[in-house]
Amino acid sequence: MWKWEAEGQPKAVVVIVHNAYEHHLRYAWLIQKLRTGGFHVVTSDLPGHGSENGRRLHDEPFDSYISHVKKMIEIGMLDSLPVFVLGHGLGASLIMHILQREKLECAGFIFSSPWLSIKHQPSKFSGVLTKLSSSKKINHDITIELLTRNYEMYIEFQNDRNYSSKVVASWYKELQAMMKSIVTHEESIQDIPVLVHTGGQDKITEIAAAKKWIVNQQLSDFQYKEWKRLYHDLYQEPEREEVYLFIESFMNNVLRSLGYIV
């Protein structure tokens, strides 16, 4: 686990849960923006991801992801400050999955580009996935060009040794099962502020599923935002400054509603 202190007086803690296949270093820009904005940041690499324990082939059980995310949130609560949980891609889906099963004492949640319905399937194996051996290797083949339009990110991460979208068939089947359980779950999550935002040109997921999910929740305070031109990785896009200001405004408004002076 890693924690970055806010610059100046902290007003809240943001726990960042990253997407599948990647690692927390891809969020360096966002972490610095949050620190400058007065937020402590807690994050970590999911099991099997990152430089310390990363794998070139993902076969981790999803229960290990769930346990890890819950530990991250517990650490975020140690400062006795309001806690926001920001999940991107698979990270967003993992948090949704947890919220459908238990309550989390957080100030609010931010879900960007959640994986609820995958558009970019592993091309070689789509349609025959259920027939594959559980140990069969699959390349999901999600490249940086599919994630962002930002050329600077192409240069920075084109040779990222800690990024791999290769999985075993059992991993991908478990992903499909979790996504189905999230979208078919009938009960609403706890009534807590939630922001869901997606890229209108997302090449990875069907964004309509994210909109349908948030509309179906019985929440008194929620927002849905579709960034018309943006790809999947909202925090890497050329417009990421605008994206950051939007999520910062959401968090500041929640803090005001809780009685904090922002």
Secondary structure, DSSP 8 states (H G I E B T S, - for coil): -EEE--SSS--EEEEEE--TT--GGGGHHHHHHHHHTTEEEEE---TT-HHHH--SSB---HHHHHHHHHHHHHHHGGGSS-EEEEEETHHHHHHHHHHTTS----SEEEEES--SSBSS--TTTTT-GGGS-TT-EEE----HHHH---HHHHHHHTT-TT---EEEHHHHHHHHHHHHHHHH--S---S--EEEEEETT-SSB-HHHHHHHHHHS--SSEEEEEETT--S-GGGSTTHHHHHHHHHHHHHHHHHHTT---
